[in-house]
């Protein structure tokens, strides 16, 4: 049996550059026992398996796998799954993940999900003096035992920040587009933000009361792969 994997990049900039790769698989006909193997052979950090919603219901179900574990939630996979469904002509209002149900929104080319911040790992947040200081930050200067996010204002009045995330213990060796860090800094600052992270990935976040955060962005399709 051959499995087709759609290859996306999620949280790109407005020109479709940057973002983090994601594999998306139609869950129908893919046994659970094969999902770790598919994720391992595909080779990306996350592969999300998506069930089409029942017609007229507006809610889809998805499960997120790495080569070693299945995850309760990542914004990267949630936004990517919702974007992939819309590209197939299926718009949804909610997405059921292992962590719980997330609200889904579509605004032009942007896809958003509304999530509970405590579903994500905690980050130590470090405000630096300038965006260039963020770019120049050395991950070796931050404890490898903790997850860190360094950030600075690009334009405070426009709520636009520059950030990078270092979290090797969470499997985040690079820092291109770490949604958990974007969620945590939005919760900490208590305001909606535009976040440029890594080398150029872009998040749009909305602060909500009660520990909820909306996070969204763009995605692009980079082709398909087939795994036997």
C-alpha positions as CSV (number, residue, x, y, z in Angstrom):
1,X,0.0,0.0,0.0
2,X,1.3,3.4,-1.0
3,X,0.6,6.5,1.2
4,X,0.5,10.0,-0.3
5,X,1.9,12.8,1.8
6,X,1.2,16.4,1.0
7,X,4.2,18.5,1.8
8,X,3.4,22.0,3.3
9,X,5.3,24.9,4.8
10,X,3.4,26.6,7.5
11,X,3.8,30.2,8.8
12,X,5.4,31.5,5.7
13,X,5.8,35.2,4.9
14,X,3.7,37.0,2.4
15,X,5.8,35.8,-0.5
16,X,5.5,32.2,0.5
17,X,9.1,32.0,1.9
18,X,10.3,30.5,5.1
19,X,7.9,28.6,7.3
20,X,8.4,25.1,8.7
21,X,7.7,21.8,6.8
22,X,4.8,19.6,7.6
23,X,3.5,16.3,6.2
24,X,-0.3,15.9,5.8
25,X,-1.9,12.5,5.2
26,X,-5.6,11.6,4.7
27,X,-6.2,9.4,7.7
28,X,-8.8,7.3,6.0
29,X,-7.4,3.9,5.3
30,X,-4.1,4.6,7.2
31,X,-3.9,2.1,10.2
32,X,-2.7,3.6,13.4
33,X,0.1,1.0,13.6
34,X,1.6,2.4,10.4
35,X,1.6,6.1,11.3
36,X,4.9,6.1,13.3
37,X,6.6,4.3,10.3
38,X,5.1,6.8,7.8
39,X,6.2,9.8,10.0
40,X,9.7,8.3,10.3
41,X,10.1,7.6,6.6
42,X,8.8,11.0,5.7
43,X,11.4,12.4,7.9
44,X,9.9,15.7,9.0
45,X,9.4,16.7,12.6
46,X,5.6,16.3,12.4
47,X,3.1,14.5,10.2
48,X,-0.6,15.1,10.7
49,X,-3.2,12.5,9.8
50,X,-6.6,14.2,9.0
51,X,-10.1,12.6,8.8
52,X,-12.5,14.4,6.5
53,X,-15.4,15.8,8.4
54,X,-18.9,14.4,8.2
55,X,-20.8,16.4,5.5
56,X,-22.6,19.3,7.2
57,X,-20.9,19.0,10.5
58,X,-18.0,21.4,10.1
59,X,-15.6,19.6,12.4
60,X,-12.6,17.4,11.4
61,X,-10.4,15.1,13.5
62,X,-6.6,15.0,13.3
63,X,-3.8,13.2,15.0
64,X,-0.2,14.4,15.1
65,X,2.8,12.0,14.9
66,X,6.5,12.3,15.1
67,X,8.8,9.3,14.4
68,X,8.7,8.5,18.1
69,X,5.5,9.8,19.7
70,X,2.0,11.1,19.0
71,X,1.5,14.7,20.2
72,X,-1.5,16.3,21.9
73,X,-1.2,19.6,20.0
74,X,1.0,21.8,17.9
75,X,-0.2,25.0,16.2
76,X,2.0,24.1,13.2
77,X,0.0,20.9,12.6
78,X,-3.4,22.4,13.5
79,X,-3.0,25.4,11.1
80,X,-1.6,23.1,8.4
81,X,-4.4,20.6,8.7
82,X,-7.1,23.3,8.4
83,X,-5.3,24.9,5.5
84,X,-5.0,21.6,3.7
85,X,-8.7,20.9,4.1
86,X,-9.6,24.3,2.7
87,X,-7.4,23.7,-0.3
88,X,-9.5,20.6,-1.0
89,X,-12.7,22.6,-0.8
90,X,-13.5,21.6,2.8
91,X,-13.8,24.5,5.2
92,X,-14.2,23.6,8.9
93,X,-15.2,25.5,12.1
94,X,-13.5,23.2,14.6
95,X,-10.7,20.7,14.7
96,X,-10.6,17.8,17.2
97,X,-7.0,17.0,18.4
98,X,-5.9,14.9,21.2
99,X,-5.5,18.0,23.4
100,X,-9.1,19.1,22.7
101,X,-11.2,21.0,20.2
102,X,-9.8,24.1,18.6
103,X,-11.8,26.8,16.8
104,X,-10.8,27.4,13.2
105,X,-11.1,30.6,11.2
106,X,-10.3,31.7,7.7
107,X,-9.5,35.2,6.6
108,X,-8.4,35.5,3.1
109,X,-5.1,33.5,2.8
110,X,-4.7,33.3,6.6
111,X,-5.8,30.3,8.6
112,X,-6.2,30.7,12.4
113,X,-6.8,28.3,15.3
114,X,-7.9,29.3,18.8
115,X,-6.1,27.3,21.5
116,X,-5.5,27.1,25.2
117,X,-2.0,28.4,26.0
118,X,-1.4,25.7,28.6
119,X,-1.4,23.1,25.8
120,X,2.0,24.3,24.9
121,X,5.4,24.0,26.7
122,X,6.5,27.0,28.8
123,X,9.3,29.2,27.6
124,X,11.6,31.6,29.4
125,X,11.1,34.9,27.7
126,X,14.0,37.3,27.3
127,X,13.4,40.8,26.0
128,X,16.4,42.2,24.1
129,X,17.1,45.8,23.1
130,X,16.7,45.5,19.4
131,X,15.7,43.2,16.5
132,X,19.3,42.9,15.5
133,X,20.2,41.7,19.0
134,X,17.6,38.9,18.5
135,X,19.2,38.0,15.1
136,X,22.6,37.9,16.7
137,X,21.6,35.9,19.8
138,X,23.7,32.8,20.4
139,X,21.7,29.8,21.5
140,X,24.8,28.6,23.5
141,X,24.3,31.5,25.8
142,X,21.0,30.0,27.0
143,X,20.6,27.0,29.2
144,X,20.0,23.8,27.2
145,X,17.8,22.5,30.1
146,X,15.0,25.0,29.4
147,X,13.1,26.4,26.4
148,X,13.9,30.0,25.6
149,X,12.4,32.7,23.4
150,X,14.4,35.9,22.8
151,X,12.4,38.9,21.4
152,X,12.4,42.6,20.8
153,X,10.0,45.2,19.4
154,X,10.2,46.0,15.7
155,X,7.3,48.5,16.1
156,X,5.6,48.6,19.5
157,X,2.7,50.8,18.2
158,X,2.0,48.2,15.5
159,X,2.5,45.3,17.9
160,X,5.1,43.8,15.7
161,X,8.0,41.8,17.3
162,X,11.1,39.9,16.2
163,X,11.7,36.6,18.0
164,X,13.7,33.4,18.0
165,X,13.2,30.2,20.0
166,X,15.7,27.8,21.4
167,X,14.4,24.6,22.8
168,X,16.7,21.6,22.2
169,X,15.1,19.5,24.9
170,X,11.7,19.9,23.1
171,X,13.2,18.8,19.8
172,X,13.5,22.4,18.5
173,X,17.1,22.5,17.4
174,X,16.4,25.2,14.8
175,X,14.1,28.1,15.4
176,X,12.4,28.9,12.2
177,X,8.7,28.7,13.2
178,X,7.9,27.6,16.7
179,X,4.2,28.2,17.4
180,X,4.5,27.4,21.1
181,X,6.8,30.3,21.6
182,X,4.5,32.6,19.7
183,X,1.6,31.5,21.8
184,X,3.5,31.9,25.1
185,X,4.7,35.4,24.3
186,X,1.2,36.5,23.3
187,X,-0.1,35.2,26.6
188,X,2.7,37.0,28.5
189,X,2.3,40.4,26.8
190,X,-1.5,40.1,26.8
191,X,-2.0,41.6,23.4
192,X,-2.4,40.6,19.8
193,X,0.8,40.5,17.8
194,X,2.5,40.1,14.5
195,X,5.6,38.0,15.1
196,X,8.5,37.6,12.7
197,X,10.4,34.5,13.9
198,X,13.5,32.6,12.9
199,X,14.9,33.9,9.6
200,X,11.5,35.2,8.3
201,X,8.5,33.1,9.3
202,X,5.4,35.1,10.3
203,X,2.7,34.5,12.9
204,X,-0.4,36.5,13.6
205,X,-1.7,36.1,17.1
206,X,-4.8,37.3,19.0
207,X,-4.9,37.5,22.8
208,X,-8.0,36.2,24.4
209,X,-9.1,36.1,28.1
210,X,-9.0,33.0,30.1
211,X,-5.7,31.7,28.8
212,X,-6.9,31.4,25.2
213,X,-4.7,32.5,22.2
214,X,-5.6,32.7,18.5
215,X,-2.6,31.9,16.3
216,X,-2.5,31.8,12.5
217,X,-0.6,32.4,9.3
218,X,-0.1,31.4,5.8
219,X,0.9,28.0,4.3
220,X,2.1,26.9,0.9
221,X,2.0,23.5,-0.9
222,X,5.5,22.2,-1.8
223,X,4.4,19.0,-3.6
224,X,3.7,15.4,-2.7
225,X,5.6,12.4,-1.6
226,X,4.7,8.7,-1.8
227,X,5.7,6.2,0.9
228,X,5.3,2.5,0.3
